[in-house]
Amino acid sequence: MTTVQQALAQGIQRLTQTPPISAQDQNQGGAGPRPGDLLPRDHFDSLDAQLLLSHVLHVERSTLYGYPERELTPAQEQHYQALIERRAQGEPVAYLTGHKEFYGLDFIVDRRVLIPRPETELLVETALLVCRQKIAAGSAPIVADIGTGSGAIPIALAVNEPRLPYLYATDISSDALAVATLNCQRHHLEQRVRLLQGDLIAPLPEPVDVLTANLPYVGTNEIALLTPDVYDYEPHLALFSGPDGLDLIERFLKDVARSNVLKAEAVVLLEIGFQQRERLSQVVQTLWPRARLDVYKDYAGWDRVLQVNM
């Protein structure tokens, strides 16, 4: 019988046999380099093996090291080896386990949705600050998240700010909304997070105070820079947006400007690529000459969130 300690060693050994990802490939196109890109390869192999084994055994990662002598059943060993092999072929761990932690919460994910990224937590933090400022001023802000995918952004907002009465979340993909529905149920938010299918802001039934959007912003001319586990597995509808990654964001901004979707003194928050600040600032200033712009950097020092104050 194989023990936990032996299984981990075997899993790490198998993962280290896969071809290394080049430094250029680790730069995920418009997303910019990530803090994790600076960590050694064996760090990720070890972490992946731990996550997969804890998933198979239905235990926390800490338990693996607390009980290294625990023996796996033949079925568990077979399942674990199959997951390790799929990971070695490039399939993301989040899709293998069906889960991803984001903003301290567990989310269901599969190949119908983009895997939530750590850098997107900055968008949530900024939106929470804006919402709390509006609440402190005596209002109950209405929030809408556009292109919601798994629903990670509105769910994180709703859980962390219970004073928000309700939030809208739109997506053009019925598959993505099916996953978002599961996550709303998981966090008991079926009544507060209202999922709407449609193109960008079109489904919104009323004006909002805060508009968040993490839309596709990787350019098709950056495909060669994507890691295989991103390009080969994650939904391209949620990744790509024209040659430079700006097509959908620009259309979104123009749609908002032409509509009545924003209340007075509304705030728009966008996650952006690390090379898109200048171009998007020009678009915003053309559409809303009096708007105030703020740009926030992620923990790696790259431009990540664009805030438009009307």
Secondary structure, DSSP 8 states (H G I E B T S, - for coil): --BHHHHHHHHHHHHHTS----HHHHS-GGG---GGGGS-HHHHHHHHHHHHHHHHHTS-HHHHHH-TT-B--HHHHHHHHHHHHHHHTT--HHHHHTEEEETTEEEE--TTS----GGGHHHHHHHHHHHHHHHHTT----EEEES-TTSHHHHHHHHH-TT---EEEEES-HHHHHHHHHHHHHTT-TTTEEEEESSTTTT--S-EEEEEE----B-GGGGGGS-HHHHTTS-GGGTB-STTS-HHHHHHHHHHHHSS-EEEEEEEEEE--TT-HHHHHHHHHHH-TT-EEEEEE-TTS-EEEEEEE-
